[in-house]
Amino acid sequence: MSFTTTSLSAAGMATIKYHDGGKSAPILNDGIITPSILQLWHKKTEIYFDVKNLAAEDCVKNILSCFSSQALVNWVNENEATL
């Protein structure tokens, strides 16, 4: 199994790096986040949660470090207590 990164459909679009078998949480890379990119990232996180057998209360904390966009990282850091 290997890592896959979604291809850029247009310049500046966000991409997702994920493990084909769901062994690691998907990384949402910097760029414009479209509904389809967000939907794919959501699906890949669900696969990761299933593979890791994570309890519902552990899911969010396991993906909080999965963003490469500094704006998202800053938002997570500022709101971590309520997430």
Backbone as CSV, one residue per row, in Angstrom:
resi,resn,N_x,N_y,N_z,CA_x,CA_y,CA_z,C_x,C_y,C_z
1,MET,0.837,-1.168,0.000,0.000,0.000,0.000,0.889,1.239,0.000
2,SER,0.385,2.280,-0.621,1.197,3.480,-0.757,0.340,4.720,-0.536
3,PHE,1.041,5.842,-0.523,0.344,7.115,-0.390,-0.069,7.617,-1.755
4,THR,-1.216,8.261,-1.802,-1.732,8.859,-3.022,-2.044,10.313,-2.740
5,THR,-1.781,11.163,-3.704,-2.160,12.563,-3.603,-3.104,12.863,-4.753
6,THR,-4.213,13.498,-4.429,-5.156,13.851,-5.488,-4.471,14.788,-6.470
7,SER,-4.839,14.696,-7.724,-4.227,15.556,-8.727,-4.887,16.928,-8.712
8,LEU,-4.132,17.909,-9.111,-4.659,19.272,-9.174,-5.598,19.401,-10.362
9,SER,-6.825,19.814,-10.110,-7.748,20.027,-11.215,-7.592,21.434,-11.776
10,ALA,-7.054,22.328,-10.978,-6.789,23.696,-11.414,-5.722,24.277,-10.496
11,ALA,-5.013,25.251,-10.994,-3.959,25.881,-10.199,-4.535,26.436,-8.906
12,GLY,-3.852,26.210,-7.815,-4.258,26.747,-6.539,-5.263,25.909,-5.775
13,MET,-5.681,24.773,-6.336,-6.665,23.934,-5.662,-5.994,23.090,-4.582
14,ALA,-6.697,22.859,-3.501,-6.200,21.999,-2.429,-6.088,20.561,-2.932
15,THR,-5.184,19.812,-2.315,-5.037,18.395,-2.610,-5.108,17.616,-1.302
16,ILE,-5.278,16.313,-1.425,-5.338,15.435,-0.264,-4.277,14.353,-0.433
17,LYS,-3.468,14.161,0.586,-2.514,13.057,0.603,-3.071,12.016,1.562
18,TYR,-3.224,10.786,1.064,-3.814,9.743,1.899,-3.177,8.399,1.599
19,HIS,-3.241,7.499,2.577,-2.728,6.147,2.420,-3.837,5.296,1.834
20,ASP,-3.506,4.522,0.809,-4.522,3.733,0.117,-5.287,2.785,1.045
21,GLY,-4.630,2.285,2.094,-5.277,1.351,3.003,-5.840,1.984,4.252
22,GLY,-5.788,3.305,4.354,-6.323,3.988,5.514,-5.463,3.877,6.759
23,LYS,-4.172,3.511,6.599,-3.296,3.347,7.758,-2.986,4.656,8.466
24,SER,-3.023,5.754,7.743,-2.735,7.044,8.361,-3.813,8.039,7.952
25,ALA,-3.964,9.053,8.781,-5.005,10.056,8.527,-4.685,10.843,7.262
26,PRO,-5.696,11.194,6.485,-5.461,11.969,5.264,-5.043,13.399,5.589
27,ILE,-4.138,13.929,4.797,-3.642,15.293,4.970,-4.307,16.192,3.937
28,LEU,-4.936,17.248,4.402,-5.531,18.238,3.512,-4.483,19.315,3.263
29,ASN,-3.956,19.345,2.043,-2.894,20.284,1.687,-3.452,21.653,1.334
30,ASP,-2.584,22.622,1.393,-2.933,24.019,1.164,-3.530,24.232,-0.225
31,GLY,-4.464,25.141,-0.309,-5.091,25.504,-1.574,-6.564,25.800,-1.381
32,ILE,-7.228,26.073,-2.469,-8.663,26.360,-2.440,-9.411,25.062,-2.189
33,ILE,-10.236,25.063,-1.150,-10.972,23.852,-0.775,-12.366,23.919,-1.393
34,THR,-12.631,23.008,-2.306,-13.932,22.929,-2.961,-14.808,21.919,-2.215
35,PRO,-16.107,21.945,-2.446,-16.964,20.934,-1.815,-16.550,19.505,-2.163
36,SER,-16.121,19.264,-3.389,-15.731,17.900,-3.766,-14.441,17.471,-3.064
37,ILE,-13.495,18.394,-2.891,-12.272,18.077,-2.150,-12.620,17.781,-0.699
38,LEU,-13.467,18.593,-0.100,-13.861,18.383,1.288,-14.613,17.067,1.454
39,GLN,-15.452,16.733,0.496,-16.196,15.472,0.545,-15.241,14.279,0.457
40,LEU,-14.242,14.345,-0.419,-13.262,13.270,-0.535,-12.453,13.147,0.749
41,TRP,-12.015,14.290,1.325,-11.264,14.256,2.575,-12.108,13.622,3.687
42,HIS,-13.381,13.988,3.738,-14.285,13.415,4.738,-14.371,11.900,4.579
43,LYS,-14.520,11.422,3.358,-14.613,9.978,3.103,-13.320,9.279,3.533
44,LYS,-12.176,9.879,3.228,-10.895,9.278,3.604,-10.706,9.268,5.116
45,THR,-11.234,10.288,5.816,-11.148,10.269,7.281,-12.028,9.166,7.853
46,GLU,-13.199,8.952,7.270,-14.065,7.865,7.730,-13.392,6.507,7.567
47,ILE,-12.703,6.312,6.441,-11.973,5.062,6.218,-10.873,4.913,7.264
48,TYR,-10.143,5.984,7.523,-9.092,5.970,8.542,-9.671,5.618,9.917
49,PHE,-10.792,6.226,10.287,-11.416,5.942,11.580,-11.808,4.471,11.683
50,ASP,-12.348,3.921,10.598,-12.752,2.509,10.596,-11.546,1.587,10.732
51,VAL,-10.481,1.869,9.979,-9.276,1.032,10.032,-8.665,1.056,11.425
52,LYS,-8.658,2.217,12.049,-8.061,2.378,13.380,-9.026,2.009,14.509
53,ASN,-10.269,1.683,14.196,-11.281,1.366,15.200,-11.371,2.446,16.273
54,LEU,-11.422,3.683,15.844,-11.470,4.802,16.780,-12.877,5.009,17.320
55,ALA,-12.950,5.251,18.610,-14.228,5.609,19.224,-14.609,7.004,18.742
56,ALA,-15.891,7.287,18.698,-16.372,8.569,18.183,-15.711,9.750,18.887
57,GLU,-15.508,9.648,20.194,-14.917,10.760,20.942,-13.435,10.963,20.645
58,ASP,-12.785,9.995,19.992,-11.364,10.114,19.669,-11.098,10.561,18.236
59,CYS,-12.123,10.602,17.412,-11.937,10.895,15.988,-11.378,12.287,15.741
60,VAL,-11.975,13.307,16.332,-11.554,14.683,16.058,-10.103,14.901,16.460
61,LYS,-9.730,14.485,17.661,-8.358,14.733,18.106,-7.326,14.002,17.252
62,ASN,-7.738,12.940,16.561,-6.813,12.207,15.710,-6.592,12.850,14.349
63,ILE,-7.415,13.811,13.982,-7.221,14.465,12.689,-6.879,15.948,12.792
64,LEU,-6.782,16.480,14.000,-6.500,17.907,14.153,-5.153,18.324,13.583
65,SER,-4.240,17.405,13.429,-2.923,17.747,12.880,-2.813,17.419,11.395
66,CYS,-3.925,17.219,10.737,-3.935,16.767,9.340,-4.153,17.880,8.322
67,PHE,-3.779,19.088,8.681,-3.963,20.220,7.777,-2.612,20.878,7.521
68,SER,-2.304,21.152,6.263,-1.041,21.835,5.965,-1.256,23.335,5.741
69,SER,-2.486,23.747,5.567,-2.794,25.165,5.390,-2.580,25.901,6.702
70,GLN,-1.758,26.933,6.687,-1.489,27.672,7.915,-2.757,28.308,8.470
71,ALA,-3.659,28.731,7.606,-4.923,29.316,8.074,-5.736,28.277,8.844
72,LEU,-5.802,27.042,8.344,-6.527,25.992,9.048,-5.827,25.604,10.342
73,VAL,-4.509,25.520,10.311,-3.731,25.198,11.516,-3.993,26.249,12.594
74,ASN,-3.970,27.521,12.199,-4.239,28.597,13.158,-5.654,28.489,13.727
75,TRP,-6.631,28.205,12.872,-8.014,28.066,13.323,-8.141,26.912,14.311
76,VAL,-7.525,25.764,13.986,-7.562,24.611,14.891,-6.936,24.974,16.235
77,ASN,-5.777,25.623,16.193,-5.088,25.992,17.432,-5.937,26.931,18.290
78,GLU,-6.638,27.847,17.663,-7.453,28.803,18.399,-8.754,28.195,18.943
79,ASN,-9.215,27.118,18.305,-10.505,26.530,18.679,-10.409,25.117,19.224
80,GLU,-9.210,24.654,19.486,-9.009,23.260,19.876,-9.838,22.855,21.092
81,ALA,-9.992,23.725,22.047,-10.728,23.387,23.269,-12.201,23.070,22.992
82,THR,-12.754,23.634,21.940,-14.161,23.423,21.651,-14.404,22.399,20.550
83,LEU,-13.354,21.871,19.962,-13.529,20.911,18.870,-13.738,19.501,19.381
